[in-house]
Amino acid sequence: MAAIRVCDLRKSYGDVQALDGLSLSVDEGEFFGLLGPNGAGKTTLINVLVGLVRATGGEASVFGYDVVDHYREVRDRIGLAPQEYNVDRFFPIREVLEHKAGYHGFDRRTASRRALEALEIVGIAGKADARFHQLSGGMKRRFMLARALVSGPELLILDEPTAGVDVQLRHDLWEIIERMNAAGTTVLLTTHYIEEAERLCDRVAILDQGRKVEVAAPDELTRRGTDTLDIGLANPPATAPQFSRDGVVSARMDDGRLLVTARGGSELVPDVLRDLETKGYTVTDLDVRRASLEEVFVDITRTAEGTL
Amino acid sequence: MTGSRTAPGSDGRTDAPYTDGGTGADTSEGGSLLGTDATTAAEAGQKAGGLTGVRALLRREILRFVRRPGNTFLPPMVTNVLYFAVFGVILGGRIDQIAGFDYIVFLLPGLIVLGTISNAFENASFSIFHGRWNEYIETVIVSPLSNWMFVAAYVVASAIRGLLVGAIIATIGLAFVTVTDRSIAVAEPLYLVAFMLVISTLFAGLGVVGGLWARDFDYLTVMNQFIVRPLVFFGGVFYSLDVLPTVYRLLSLSNPMVYMVNGVRYGFLGYSDVEPLLALMVLSGCTVVVIALDVWLFRRGYGIVN
């Protein structure tokens, strides 16, 4: 069963189409990333799933339950860490978690225990009696994750969970999320950090202007990008030799080194070396620089805009 | 506790079966949070959260005002000490009996109504608006509570605050009545209880509408100062309708507050300007309509959902 299934989803705010016929499916247990520029519709999609935004068209379901008709079944399965802080400031954070667990049906004793466990997992149990506004920026992000997981969700939705945090904390948070996923929790993650998606996600969807542009595994996407073969030659020529092979995009000389850009670059290495040998060059060293997901992402979203 | 997820044993393992399932049930391995359990609320045949969910929200709502007595209980105490001292004792001594009662005795039920409905209204409107303003009401909305559960928790908590304030005012009033060598008894206890329950619930329900409608903190002030208060002051808190010329007396009968004040006054004194049973029925009808409106607004997501 799909953890999330979205079909031709639409949401308009006046003239603005926040979601423009988005269709998407996330498998149970999957770690799924949503990438896209600001305003691509990522947060709108999340808010439709949890019931904070009502779609103007199309359908969305979570674990087979329609998000409107069976909103309680849907919401019981979701743990949400939104990008914007929306924490009850009347109560200490421990109690905020107790309330949240309570809303999901845990009795007071269990809710209380889960609240402390959640704070321990994210490493801020020592601040249990502090209020949210008294926490540091990093602790606030930790707390948002604790609140998302206190109800033991089957689907964890994280909207920019590591926005504005330092490298160490980012890795801490990743580790917790990865453990959740390894234990069977489906994760939907939006992020601006491409590295985050590359490292964590089984698949990513690239959204742009409320539509899905691409869905694939991060590896697959990077394979579609162009790699660079950085080749040192014993007798570098002034102009680069040309290659008539499928996949080679260009070749040029840069500071005495031959730079060949190619799709699936590593597979082309033997052919390129053979060609160079045939042309009488002696290769002294070779370095393959793989396309980053970031470059692919920029390419894809730029192309999508160009076709409008 | 029916409808709740059970606590695990002291060793952290879950021994008892889940009473309503729940997706967030503990795994059997040391009650770890990480990971999920196959048991879902739907599979266990019960709605997510069950009554435990609505109890948790009700508890949150009650704790919110109980823990801030300086903001919730102290102001009506001060105000009513002033009312009783100035209107009841200082001015009241110079006013003839109204409908056969000393003025301070006549005044007491009206002041209870004023305090009860103002606080019930303020609690619901403030709590909901504050949650919207700071967006933490989203945490409640994305929880598996049904629309009527949201309404029940906000309305019941707010009605309780109204009733507590009413009790505080009654105590202050009795102290003033006793000190001035007068006495007051409850003539119609069932009517008193019924009217107090109905008016506190009605204004808690109206407060929910106000909290969802407000776009700014100023709206809350406007609603209380310009709508609730004038209706109460012209609603017979401080005088009997008998003292009014006929035109104004008839006009007053279109003010719903007249029925509330007179209903509670009937409970205490056995005296009312209007027929108490009819008043009770009409007010109960209004309450049902307002609560239904609350549920409908939540269902529509009014003021919260885009």
Interface residues (C-beta under 8 A of the other chain):
Chain A: Y13 N47 V50 G51 L52 V53 R54 F63 Y65 Y71 R72 E73 R75 D76 R77 I78 L80 P82 E84 N86 V87 D88 R89 F90 F91 V96 E98 H99 K100 A101 G102 Y103 H104 G105 F106 D107 R108 R109 T110 A111 R113 R114 E117 A118 I121 R147 L149 V150 S151 G152 P153 E154 R179 M180 A183 G184 T185
Chain B: M1 G3 S4 R5 T6 A7 P8 D20 G22 T23 G24 A25 D26 T27 G31 S32 L33 L34 G35 T36 D37 T40 A41 A42 K47 A48 G49 G50 T52 G53 R55 A56 L57 R59 R60 L63 R64 R67 G131 N134 E135 Y136 E138 T139 V140 I141 V142 S143 P144 L145 S146 G301 I304 V305 N306
